[in-house]
C-alpha cells in the first residue's frame, strides 16, 4: 500500500522539479546542500515561479512562509512550502536575500494566504515584501525596534545563545541573570529614542485604514463607528482584538490585531535543546498538546531518521485522535456560548472531554500540558489502572460507548435547534476556491467542500492503516463547520476503536535509549500533522548541534485568521463573534 | 382615613421588602438551577446550601468602588439605574395578591390598590423603564453601551406593541381594565389561558423581550457587547440594574399569572382567603422557573432576526388574536 503510494507520488515531484528547473534555467536551481531539498529561486523571479507552480503544476495551497537567518553566510532565506490539495508530498522554495537590505516580491496576489505569514516574516526578520498590501508588524507592536528572530538580536536580560546556560548548569547554583543586568543597563534603545519624551503610538492610522461605507447615504446621513472588540472581551477566546468599522450594526471592515500573548516562542525554541522544546510545544495550542507533540516529534524524527516502535505508533494515533475529539467538543461548546447559550451546551461538551483528559493525566502525567512524545517513541506506556479500572478496558469503553453517546447527545440537541440553524446557516460563507487561496485548514477548509486532510493527503505515522473518511460539507458556512466537527469526532472515535482493536498488547514504546540530548544531523525538515484546527507544521533546521538552528511553527489558528476579515464583511456584530468561534482559534498558537 | 394611610404604608413596605428579598433569592435560585442543569454544584459555601450567598453578594456590591467614566454625562449616568429600578417595583402596586381578608376587624385588600385602569397603568409604567436603559447606554460614553442602548430602544418599541395587543384579549373577555376585576371574571368562567392560548403565548414571548431576558437579551449580549448598556456601571449602581431586571421578572410573572392563569384563584380560596397568596406565589414562581429554564436552554437570536420576528410574526399574530376574540365575543357571546 505505502509502496504503491510513494510510486504514485514520485512522478509528480519529478515532473515538478524537471519543469521548474528547465523552465527557469539558472533562475531556479535545486537546493543541493546536505540535508536540504527543494529549490532556490531568484528573488525577482519568485512571482512567476509561484504562478507556474500554482497554475501549471497544481500546487494550489501555500502551506507556510517563514524565514531563516544564516548569519554566517550573510543571507536571510525566505522559505515557502506549497502543497497540492489533491494530495502528495509538498514542495519547498527558498529565496536567498541579502541581510542588509532584504527585499522580495510579495506572493499575496497569487496566494492570499501568505498575507499574515509574510507580515510575520517582516516583523521577525525585517524582510520587506514588495507590493504587500498591508506590510505592518503583526506580532510585535508598531514601535518595536529590531527584528527579534535575527541571530544578532539580543533580548533584555540576554545571557547566552543556547541552553543550558552556564550560570544555572552544571554548577547547580541558581544565579538569576537579572542580578548581573539590572534593568536599563543592557537595553538598547533605538538611535534617537528618548525614553522621557516618548509617547506611545496611537492606532489612528489603523482606524483610518478601515473601509467605511454609508450604505444608506442617499436618504439619511449616517456615521460609521469604529469599535475595538477586544483585547479584553468575553468572546475573543483570549487576548485577541478585532478592530471593526460599523455602519449601524453591520460590519464594513474588520482587522484582526494580535500578538498580545507573543513570547517569541521560536527564539526561545532556538535557544532550547531539541528535547527541551517538547514540553514547550504543549503551550502552543494548549487544548491539543498531544498532537502538537506529535508534529514536533515527526519533524525531528525526519532529521534523525529515528524508528518508532509499533505500539508507540498506535498510542500516538490514539492520543492524537482523542485530542481531536476533545478539541472539537470544546470548539462546539464554545461556539454555542458565542451564540449566546448560557454555558449549558459548553458544560455538557466539557463533561465528555473530561474523561479524555483523565486518560491523558493517567498516561502522560498531566491533563493539558502532556509532554508525552519523544523522538523515537513515547515517554511512558499506559498505566495499569485508570480510575480504578483496567486502562485498556477503560479506554475501550470510552471510545466504544461513552464518547459516541456524548457526540450523539450534542448532535441531538444542537443540530436541529431552530435558533442555532437560523444563526449559523448562511453566515460567514467561505467558497472553496477562496478557502484554498487563503491557506485555511482543518474544519474551516473541509466545510467548504475541499477534501484535504493531511492524514490521507500526506499520511504520517500509521494513518494509512486505518479505515476512516474525510468529512466534508459543501456550503462553507458556520453551520457546516459545526457539522464537520461533529462528523470528525465520529470518525475519530472510529479510528480510536480500530487502534484499541489492533494495538499490540506488549511491546517497546521507545526505540534506542532515553537520553537528554539527542544527536540531530544537519539539515532541514518540515514535519506536519493534521491538528484539530488545521495543518500544524514545524520547520526545523539543524546544524548538527544540540539546539535547533531554526524552529518555526506554522500555526493553523494563525493562518486561519487571515480570512477572518473577509468572512465578516457585511455581517452583523453578533455574527463576527460566531464566525470567530467557528474558526476556532487558540491564542497561545496565534501569538506564539 | 388615618387607618387607610397606615394600612397602605404597611402594605407598601411589606411588598417592597418581599420584592427585594425575592430579587436576592431569585438570583440565588437562578444560579442553583443553572448549576443543577449544567451538572455542577453551584454556590454552596456561604451558609447552609449556600443560602447566604445573596447576602454576601449584596455586601460585596455595596463596598465595591463606584467608577464614573471620565466622559460620562454625570446626571444621566446617575439617574439611569434609578429609572430602571423604580418602575419595576411600582408596577406591582396594582396586582391583586389574594382576595380580601379580615384582620383586626378590618377588611384588608391583599394588594396595594385596585386601580380601575390597572392594565393601562402597568403598560405606562413599563414603558418608562426603557428610558433607564437607553440613558445608561447613552450617558456612559462607551460604544458597547451605546449599541446596547440602541438595541434596547428598538427592541422595546417593537415588542411593546405585541405585548399591549396580547392583553387586549383578557380585557375584552372580562370587560374591565382592573386586575382585580379580571381575576374575578376568571372565577366565573375559567382561566383565560384556555380562551386565549395564543394571547398568553404572545404575552410570554413579548414579556421576555421586554425584560431583556434570554433569548432576547440583545441589549446586554455578553458575547457581543461585553455587558451592553451597563458595561461602565459598577458597585451599587450596577446592582440596581440587576435588581430592576429581576424584579421586573417577578412583575411580569405576576401579571401573566393574573391575566391568564387565574391570579390567586385555586381550590378553597373562598373559604380560606389566605390560601390565595400561596396559589399566587406558586404560579408566579412557576413562571420564574420557566424564564430561568429558557435562559439556560436557548441561544440568543440575532438583533435583526429579533426585529423581524417582532414585526413580522408577533404583531400580526397579536392583531389576529384580537380580531378573532372580538368576533367570537360578538357572535357567540
Interface residues (C-beta under 8 A of the other chain):
Chain A: X225 X227 X233 X234 X235 X249 X336 X337 X338 X339 X340 X341 X342 X343 X344 X347 X348 X351 X417 X419 X420 X422 X423 X572 X573 X574 X575 X577
Chain B: X34 X37 X38 X39 X40 X143 X144 X147 X214 X215 X217 X221 X222 X223 X224 X225 X226 X295 X296 X297 X298 X299 X300 X301 X302 X303 X304 X305
